[in-house]
């Protein structure tokens, strides 16, 4: 319970700047400045998506290696259990 409050505060204040950044472009009166603001946001969003894609591919690679290790473990167990004991 002691950990819950700080985590909620971090989420609340961590999300607020991103929401404020998105909303601030709408209120810029000069069209070139507003368009530049939207371009910056679009670039930041593209970088974020690229990072998420890279993270997803890393997760997929680690899952593949885990699956391979699982199959190797199964094969090793099969070999160990097939050894004749007391023959």
C-alpha positions as CSV (number, residue, x, y, z in Angstrom):
1,X,0.0,0.0,0.0
2,X,2.9,2.3,0.7
3,X,4.2,1.8,-2.8
4,X,0.8,2.5,-4.4
5,X,0.6,6.3,-3.8
6,X,4.1,7.1,-5.2
7,X,3.5,5.0,-8.2
8,X,0.2,6.7,-8.9
9,X,1.8,10.2,-8.4
10,X,4.6,9.2,-10.8
11,X,2.0,8.1,-13.4
12,X,-0.1,11.2,-13.0
13,X,2.8,13.6,-13.3
14,X,4.6,11.6,-15.9
15,X,1.6,11.6,-18.3
16,X,0.8,15.3,-17.8
17,X,3.6,16.8,-19.8
18,X,2.9,14.6,-22.8
19,X,-0.8,15.6,-22.7
20,X,0.2,19.3,-22.3
21,X,2.6,19.1,-25.3
22,X,-0.1,17.6,-27.5
23,X,-2.6,20.3,-26.5
24,X,-0.3,23.3,-26.8
25,X,0.0,23.2,-30.6
26,X,-3.7,23.8,-31.1
27,X,-3.5,27.1,-29.3
28,X,-0.6,28.6,-31.3
29,X,-2.0,31.4,-33.5
30,X,0.7,31.7,-36.1
31,X,0.2,29.0,-38.8
32,X,4.0,28.3,-39.5
33,X,4.7,27.9,-35.8
34,X,1.7,25.7,-35.3
35,X,2.7,23.5,-38.2
36,X,6.3,23.3,-36.9
37,X,4.9,22.2,-33.5
38,X,2.8,19.5,-35.2
39,X,5.9,18.4,-37.2
40,X,7.9,18.1,-33.9
41,X,5.1,16.0,-32.4
42,X,4.9,13.8,-35.4
43,X,8.7,13.2,-35.4
44,X,8.5,12.4,-31.6
45,X,5.6,10.0,-32.2
46,X,7.5,8.2,-35.1
47,X,10.6,7.8,-32.9
48,X,8.4,6.4,-30.1
49,X,6.7,3.9,-32.5
50,X,10.1,2.9,-33.8
51,X,11.4,2.2,-30.3
52,X,8.3,0.2,-29.5
53,X,8.8,-1.8,-32.7
54,X,12.4,-2.5,-31.9
55,X,11.4,-3.5,-28.3
56,X,8.8,-5.9,-29.8
57,X,11.3,-7.5,-32.1
58,X,13.8,-7.9,-29.2
59,X,11.0,-9.6,-27.2
60,X,10.3,-11.9,-30.2
61,X,14.0,-12.9,-30.4
62,X,14.1,-13.7,-26.7
63,X,10.9,-15.7,-26.9
64,X,12.4,-17.7,-29.8
65,X,15.6,-18.4,-27.8
66,X,13.5,-19.5,-24.8
67,X,11.5,-21.8,-27.0
68,X,14.7,-23.3,-28.4
69,X,16.0,-23.8,-24.9
70,X,12.8,-25.5,-23.9
71,X,13.0,-28.0,-26.7
72,X,16.6,-28.7,-25.9
73,X,15.7,-29.3,-22.3
74,X,12.9,-31.7,-23.3
75,X,15.4,-33.6,-25.5
76,X,18.0,-33.7,-22.8
77,X,15.4,-35.0,-20.2
78,X,14.3,-37.7,-22.7
79,X,18.0,-38.8,-23.2
80,X,18.6,-38.9,-19.4
81,X,15.5,-40.9,-18.7
82,X,16.3,-43.4,-21.5
83,X,19.6,-44.4,-19.9
84,X,19.4,-47.9,-18.7
85,X,19.8,-48.0,-14.9
86,X,21.1,-51.2,-13.4
87,X,21.5,-53.1,-16.7
